[in-house]
Amino acid sequence: MTAVAEQTGAWLAAFSRQPQAAPWLQQLREAAFQRFAELGFPTTHEEDWRFTNVAPIARATFVPRALDLPAWTDDAQQHLGKYAPPTPFVLLNTAFLSNGAFVRVPRGAVLEEPIHLVYNASGDGQDDALPYFHPRSVILVGAGAQCTIVETYAGTGRYFTNAVTEIVAAEGAVVDHYKVQREDTGAFHIATMQAHLGRSANFTSHSISLGGLLVRNDVNATLSEGTDATLNGLYVVNGTQHIDNHLSVDHAKPHGTSHELYKGILDGKAAAVFNGKILVRKDAQKTDAKQTNKNLVLSDEAVIDTKPELQIFADDVRCTHGATIGQLDAESMFYLQSRGIGRQQARSLLTYAFAQDIVDRIKVQSLRDLLERILFEKFHERPQ
C-alpha cells in the first residue's frame, strides 16, 4: 500500500459513511475527495510544509462530530469551492461539507454590530478515534457595504478542526475581520482564510492564535486595483505547542496597498513558523507593500523559523519586508527591577507590552477587553 493510500484510506471509509447531500453538493464533495485522495496529506519534503509535520493528523483515526450550524442551501451553490485554493486540507474540508455559515451583506449596507461566528468543538480524548470538524464559512460583502466579522474557535479535549473561511469583498467594501483561535492544547487546528478583494476595497484581518497542539494558519489575500489590505497576527505558544503561519498576498492590479505585522511569543519547548509571501504581478504598478514579523523567544528550547519573501514583477513599486528574533531587553528588565519590580513581574510586563501592540489595533471593544484579560492571566501565571 502506498503512503498516500495508507493515509487516505481511513478518510475514504469516513467519506463513504456520510449521508447523501443534494445532488450539486454531493458532486462537489466527491470531486474534492477524489482530488484529495490523489494528493494525500502534505509532507515535510514540500517547501511550504518543511517545518510542519502533519503526520499525527495523517496517521490518526477520526470520527465525525457535527457542529450545531445551519445546513447549506442552494443559494451557496455558486460560491462553494470557488475561492480557496485546492490544497489537501481545503479539499478535505470540501469533501466533508455539511454544516457551516453562509453570510451575505447587501450592497451599501452598514452593519453596526459585528457578525460573530462561533465554532465550539469537544473531544473525548480517545487516541483511537478523535472527533473531527470541518467548518466552512462563506462571507459575501456587497459593493460599498461595511461590516465586522469575528470568528472564534474554541473547545475542550483532543480533536481535529479543519476550517476554511472565504471572504469576497466587492468594490468599495470595508471589512474588518478577526479570528481568535483558543483551541484546547491537545487539539489539531488547520485553517485556510481566502480573501478576494474588489476594486478600492478596504480589508483588515487580525489572527490571534493562543491554543492548539499543532496549528497551521494559511492566510491568503488577492488584491484588485486600489485595494487596501492589512493582515495582522499574534501567536503565543508554550510547552510543546507548534504553530505555523503562512501568508500570501497577491497584488494582481495596480495601486494596491498591503501591510502585514505578525508578532510571536514563544516559551517552553514550543515551535513556530512564519512564512510571508508578497507577489507583485507585472501589471501591478504603484504597489505599496510592507511585511514585518517580530518574535520574542523566552526560553532556550523554543524554536522559530521565519521566512519573509518578495516576488516582484513590476518596476514601479515600494516593497519592504523584515523579520526579527530576540529576547527580553536586558536594559528594560534592569530598569524595572531597579524600581522595585520583581524579576518575574518585570518579565511578564515586558512580554505583555510586546503583545499589546497587536491587541491595541483591535477595534471591537469587547474582543479587545477579552484578549487583554486572557493575555494578562497567561503572562502572569508563570511560576516565580
N, C-alpha and C positions, 0 to 999 in steps of 0.2 A: 504494500500500500504506500502510495506517495505521501510526502509530508502534507501536501495540500489536502488530499483526500482524508487523511487521518484527522486533520484539524477541522474540516468542514463536515465530517460525517455525522457528528452529534447534532450539528445545526440543521442538517438535512432532515434528520428524524423530527426535530422540533418544528421545522417548517412544514413538514408533511402533516403534522397533527393540528395545524391551525385551522380554525373554521373557515369555510369559504366566504369570500367577500363579494361585493358587487363585481360584475364582470370586468369593468375597467380597472378596478383596484386590484383584483386578482391577477390580471395580466401584468400590471405594473410590478406587483410583488414577485411574480415568477421570473420575469426578465431580470430583476435586480438580483434575485438569489442565484440564477444561472451565472451571471457575471461574477458574483461574489465567489461562487464555487470554483470558477476558473482562476481567480486571482489568489484566493486564500488570504490568510492574515499577513500583514507586513512583517518583515524580519529586520534584524539589525544589519543585514547586508545591504539594505536600501538606505540611501543617503538621508532621507527625511526621517528615518527611524533608527539612525545609527546609535543613538544614546538611550533609546527607549525600547525595552524588550517586552512585548505583549504576550510572550509565551504563557504566562499564568492565565491569561484570558483564553488563548487558543486551546490550551490543554484542559481547561476546566469543563465541568458538566453543569449546564444551566437549565433551569425550569422557568416557564413563563409566569409572570405576575402582572396582572393588568393594572394600569393606572386609572383612577377614577376621573376620566375626562370624556367630553363628547366624542362620539364616533365621527369619522369623516363623512362628508356629504358630497353629492355630485358637484357642488359649487367649487370644490377644491380640485377637481379633476384636471383643469388646465394648468394648475400650478405645481402640484406634487411631482417631484422628480425632475424639475426643470432648472433648478438654480444651483444647488450644492454639487460640488464635483463628485464624480462616481468613484470615490475611494472605497476600499473594502468596508470600512465601518459605516460609511454613508449608505452603501449598497445593502449592508446587513440591516440597517435601520429601515430602509425602504422595503426590504423583503418581509419584515415583521410589522409593517404598518397596520395599526388597528385604531388606537386612540391617539389624540393629540389636540392641538389648538390651532384653529384657523381664524385669524383676526383680519378684518378689513376696516380700515379707517377711510371714510369717504373723502372725496376731493374737497379741499377747502376747510375741512373740519378742524377745530382746535379743541383738543381734549385737555381739560384742566387737571383731571386726576390720572395717575398712572394706571396702565393696564398691567396687572400682576399675574404672572403665570407661575403657579407653584407645583413643583414636581417632588412629591414626598415618597420615598421608597423605604422598604424594610426587607431585611433578610433574616433567615433563621440560623445562619452561621454554620450550616452543614457543608462540609468540604465536598461531598459527592453530588450535591445538587443545589447550586446557588441561584436565587431568583435573578431574572434579567428584565430590564425595562428599556424600551426603545421609544422615548418620547419624541414627537415631531411637532415643531411649531412653524407655521407659515404666517407671516405678517405682511400685509399689503397696505401701503400708505399712499393715499391718493395725492395728486398734484396739489401743492400748496397747503397740505394738511400738516398739523403739528401734534405730536404725541410723545409720551414717555412709556417705555416698556421695561418692566422688571421681571427677570427670570430668576427663580430661586430653586436650587436643587439641594435637598436635604434628605436625611434618612438615618436609620439605625441598622446595625448588623453588617453582614457580608453579602454583597450583591454586585450586580453589574449594570451600570447606567450607560446607555449609548444614545446620546442626544444629538439631534440635528435641528438647527434653527435657520430659517431662510427669511430674510427681510428684503423687501422690494420697496424702495422709496422713489416715487415718481418725481417729476420736475418740480423743483422749488419746495419739496417737502422738508420738514425739520423733524428729525427722530433722535431722541435721547434714550439710549439702550443701556441696561445694566444686567449683568449676570453675576449672581452670587452663588458660589458652589461651597456648600457646607456638608458634604457627604461624610458618612462615617469613615473613620480612619482605617477600616477594614474593607472598604468598598473600592471597586474599579469605576472610573469615570472617564469616558471618552466622549468628546463633544466637537461638533463642527458648527460654526456660525458663518453663514454666507450672506453678505450684503451686496445687493445690486442697487447702485445709487444713480438716480437720474440727473439730468442737467440742472446745475445750480442747487442741488440738494445739500442739506447740511446734516451730517450724521456723526453722532458721538456714541462710543461704546466703552463701557468700563467692565472689565472682567476681574472679579475678586475670587481667588481660589484659596480656601482655608482648610479643606478636608480632603479625604480620599487617600487610599494607599498608593494606587497607580492612576495618575491623571494625565490626560492629553487634551489640550485645547487647540483646535485649528480655527483660526480667525482669519477670514478672507473678505476682502472688500474690492469691488470693481467700480471705478470712478468714471463718470462722464464729464463732459465739458463744464468747467466752473464748479465742480463738486468740491465740498469741503468736508474732510473726514478726519476724525480724531479717534484714535484707539489707545486707551489707557488700561493698565493692568497692575494688579498687586497679587503676589503669591507668597504665602507664608507656610513653610514646611518644617517639620521636626521629626524626630525619631527616624523611621525608615521610609518615610514618605518619598514619593518620586512624582515630580510634575514636569510636564513638557508643554511649553507654549510655542506654537508655530504660527507666525503671522505672514500673510501675503497681501500686499496692497498693489493693485493693478491700475496704474494710471493709463487708461485707454484713450483718453481725449485730452486736448489742451486746457490750460488754465486751471488745472486741478491742484488742490492743496491737501496734504495729509501730514498729520503729526501723531507720533507714537511715543508713548512713555510707559515702559513696563519696569516695575521695581520688585525685587525678590528679597526675602529674608529667609535664610537657611540656618538651621541648628541641628544638633544631634548628628545622625548619620544620613541625613536627608540628601536628596539629589534633585537638581533642577536643570532644565534645558530651555534655552531661549533661542529661537531661530526666526529672524525677521527679514523678510524679503520685500524689497520695493522694486517693482517693474515699471519702467517708463518707456512706453512704446514710441515708435518712430514719429507718429503724428502728435504726440502729447507735449507740444512745446509749451513753454511758460509754466512748467510743473514746479511746484514748491513742496518738497518732501523732507521731513526730518524724523529720524528714528533714534531713540535712546533707550538703552537697557542698563539699569543700575542694580547691583546686587550687594547685599550685606551678609557676610558669612560670619556666623557667631561661634563656630566650632572648628576644630582642626580636621574633623572627619566628614564634614559636609562638602559636597561637590557641585559645582556649577559649570555647565558648558554653554557658552553664549556665542552666537554667530549672526551678527547683523550683516546684511548684504544688499548691494545695489546692482541692478541691471538696467543700464540707461542706453536707449537707442535714439534719443533726441539730443540736440546740441544746445538748445536754449532753455536750460533748466537750472534749478538751485536745489541740490540734494545733499544731505549730510546724514551720517549715522555714527554711532559710537556705543561703546559698552564699557562698564567699569565693574570691578570686583574688589571689595575691600572689607576691612573690619571696622569696628567702632573706633572713632577718632580718639587717640590717646590723650591729646590735649583737652578735648571736651570732657573726657572721663575725669582727668585730673582737676579740671575747673570745678565740676560738680562736687567731687569728693572734698575739695578744699573748702567748699561752702557747707560742709557738714552732711552731705547726702551720701548714704552708704553705697558701696560698690554695686550691689545688685540693683538697687533702686536707680542709680545712675545709668546702669546698663539698660534697664527697662525704659527709662525716659528717652534715651537716645534712640533706641530701637523703635519706640512708638513714634517719635518725631520723624524718623525715616519713612514710616508708612503713612503718616499723616498727610504728606504731600499729595498722595493719590486720593485719600478719603475726602480731603477738602474740596476736591473737584466734583464730588457727587452733589447734584442739585436737589435730590429728593431728601427732604429733611429727616423723615422717619427712618429711611435707609441709612443715611449718614450717622444718625444717632445710634442705630443698632450696631453698625460696624465699629464705631468708636468704643462702644461698650465691650464688644467681643474682643477687639484688639487689646484694649486696656487689661482685660482679665487674662488674656493669653500671655501678654508680656510680663505680667506681674505674678504669674503662677509658678515661675521657675523657682526651684529651691535655693535658699540662701547658701 
